[in-house]
């Protein structure tokens, strides 16, 4: 089993309604997927429904970053984490 | 809107129009969404406005903020054309040049929107912002005397403009202002940053972000387009296509539009024209279609993109003898 890393997770206001108003939290996990699993346990089904689409894939309406890097350019949910890493969730808005 | 007869002849088409947004107040289409967004910021009592921008939105937001008397904070990728920064700076905006791509600047702006009481026009006030671009469809209908086009070619960065144009046509249909005919909406992107085209061509519903966009069309260099998925759907649903073009094709198209219609566009408009040319050559566009090309920004925004591709001035002595020996005069 991989070593658990203590990471900070930051949420956007648009999902604060499903995180009991919390805008950040700390989680111990070895991968991003484990972070999400723990958050689902903590916040429940409403949170899960915002993070995943009906097919069980990460929502196309949110972007996930680890230390500022989009996980599309890392290993998606398999991205390994280290102590002090910052996981950022943002709505997919850009440009115009 | 210009009826582009010379361009149409050059491309072998019968009826082409150019919707020319090179002559807007800040010289790009971004005045349309920015004016709506800043007006809403005033209405909401926001302390400041801001945006992440590849350049054109920076200038538009800064200008409208100046007129509204609001402080303005602009997040830009440090690599964009200097001319675009100068323009926004002149309007009094605070420019924050982020060492990274547009998407890096946008992520930072999105985080800033969480902690400051500012109206970020393309982030937390986006639902209003995007509505402004619908006027490109409204004006197209009006200027074509309520006889809408068969096909429109739209440059795609985030994909929001394409969606707004499609929605504008749909709303006019529902209001009965235009007939219920189909308007094909085609998306145009540059090679080096074409995630929407890639998704369309691979028949995918997944947008694969481009980590390091590489194109002279800096205003289209949005590697992770927020409305990319919607753009693909809008293109498919309207029977349009998505196509990309090379830097060389973009430069040739900029020159073609300038020489045939007297319109000097930034590379994004070159992408539009180059894609039309490519679609004509491949038979995707038929010669009798009534086509509108959206040319969304002024060439003076980024003259460096074609500087090396236009003839240099011929230097002569200040004498008639020197002048009359020039071959370029062609015996006139």
Interface residues (C-beta under 8 A of the other chain):
Chain A: X10 X12 X13 X23 X60 X63 X65 X68 X70 X72 X73 X88 X90 X91 X92 X93 X94 X95 X96
Chain B: X30 X33 X52 X54 X57 X102 X103 X104 X106 X107 X110 X111 X114 X121 X122 X123 X126 X129 X130 X133 X157 X158 X159 X160 X161 X207 X208 X209 X211 X222 X224 X225 X226 X227 X229
